[in-house]
Amino acid sequence: MNFIKNNLANAITLGNLFSGCVGAVHLVTGDYQVTAICIILSLILDFFDGFVARALKSNSNLGTQLDSLADMVSFGVIPGLTMFKILEPFGSEISGLHLPFEISYLGFLITLFSCLRLAIFNLDEEQKYYFKGLNTPSNTILIFGLYYAYRHEEIFVHLINNSILMLILTLLSSWLLISPIKMIAMKFKSMKLQDNYPKIALLIGAVILLFIFKSAGIPLVIIYYILVSLIFQKQLK
């Protein structure tokens, strides 16, 4: 019984990793619907592994390391691979300039900075009630959500088909992951209404965006999340 109690959270984390692996495979083969489902499943499992560990008081250094390694695939490899596929049609050409390599490989900068962000998070003891920099799940939703809306509803066509803008997004995404900007975390330090204005504003705005724009609202929610976090910087502590 103790074995199950001590390892249930780790099993959930490994489920996150498995889901990420399956999602990455289907992203390569072009089955974006399955990849979307896998990302959602990974998000749910990523939330519940920590919840279960706290509830059962089974937090451990092993669990911390497993969580980061699982997130590295689900929220590190997948967004980098998504940007790889976005940039792939451009070959080695950018604005008429021929480079000695395929620019699609630059998409994996997101994967590299996701890895760096996860390592920094593990060592930073400040990020209890807020994130410093854009967290990897949100970044994954931004990058994949953008591509998913493009593939399934032909939205953001002019954005996706512009190699310069996509490279800028790659660099911006990579920087946001390790930036010093404080981002809202849905962890409640206090139940006072005034202490939770950023979270309330985020939730209400996200619901409105998703209701109005449907799947196109998914990446817009992350942009809104960043903007709200910037507005409430002084309240995040």
HUKA-V336064 format. One record per residue. RES is the residue in one small letter. NEAR is the number of other C-alpha atoms within 8 Angstrom. Layout:
# HUKA-V336064
res=<RES & RES>
near=<NEAR & NEAR>
This chain:
# HUKA-V336064
res=<m & n & f & i & k & n & n & l & a & n & a & i & t & l & g & n & l & f & s & g & c & v & g & a & v & h & l & v & t & g & d & y & q & v & t & a & i & c & i & i & l & s & l & i & l & d & f & f & d & g & f & v & a & r & a & l & k & s & n & s & n & l & g & t & q & l & d & s & l & a & d & m & v & s & f & g & v & i & p & g & l & t & m & f & k & i & l & e & p & f & g & s & e & i & s & g & l & h & l & p & f & e & i & s & y & l & g & f & l & i & t & l & f & s & c & l & r & l & a & i & f & n & l & d & e & e & q & k & y & y & f & k & g & l & n & t & p & s & n & t & i & l & i & f & g & l & y & y & a & y & r & h & e & e & i & f & v & h & l & i & n & n & s & i & l & m & l & i & l & t & l & l & s & s & w & l & l & i & s & p & i & k & m & i & a & m & k & f & k & s & m & k & l & q & d & n & y & p & k & i & a & l & l & i & g & a & v & i & l & l & f & i & f & k & s & a & g & i & p & l & v & i & i & y & y & i & l & v & s & l & i & f & q & k & q & l & k>
near=<4 & 5 & 6 & 7 & 9 & 9 & 9 & 10 & 14 & 11 & 8 & 12 & 15 & 10 & 10 & 16 & 14 & 8 & 13 & 16 & 10 & 10 & 16 & 13 & 8 & 12 & 13 & 8 & 6 & 6 & 9 & 9 & 6 & 9 & 13 & 10 & 9 & 12 & 12 & 8 & 10 & 14 & 10 & 8 & 12 & 13 & 8 & 10 & 12 & 9 & 8 & 10 & 12 & 9 & 7 & 8 & 6 & 11 & 8 & 6 & 6 & 6 & 11 & 10 & 8 & 11 & 11 & 10 & 9 & 13 & 13 & 13 & 12 & 17 & 14 & 16 & 12 & 16 & 14 & 13 & 13 & 13 & 13 & 13 & 9 & 11 & 13 & 10 & 6 & 11 & 9 & 10 & 11 & 10 & 6 & 5 & 6 & 7 & 9 & 5 & 5 & 11 & 13 & 13 & 8 & 9 & 16 & 12 & 12 & 14 & 14 & 9 & 12 & 14 & 10 & 9 & 12 & 11 & 9 & 8 & 9 & 8 & 6 & 7 & 7 & 4 & 9 & 7 & 12 & 13 & 12 & 12 & 12 & 14 & 10 & 13 & 8 & 9 & 14 & 13 & 12 & 13 & 12 & 11 & 13 & 13 & 11 & 10 & 13 & 12 & 8 & 6 & 6 & 8 & 8 & 9 & 8 & 6 & 8 & 12 & 6 & 8 & 11 & 8 & 9 & 12 & 10 & 8 & 8 & 13 & 10 & 8 & 10 & 12 & 9 & 10 & 14 & 12 & 9 & 6 & 10 & 12 & 15 & 12 & 8 & 7 & 7 & 7 & 5 & 6 & 7 & 6 & 6 & 5 & 9 & 11 & 8 & 12 & 10 & 8 & 9 & 11 & 8 & 8 & 10 & 10 & 8 & 8 & 13 & 13 & 8 & 7 & 8 & 9 & 8 & 12 & 12 & 14 & 12 & 10 & 12 & 12 & 9 & 11 & 11 & 10 & 8 & 11 & 12 & 10 & 6 & 9 & 10 & 5 & 7 & 10 & 5>
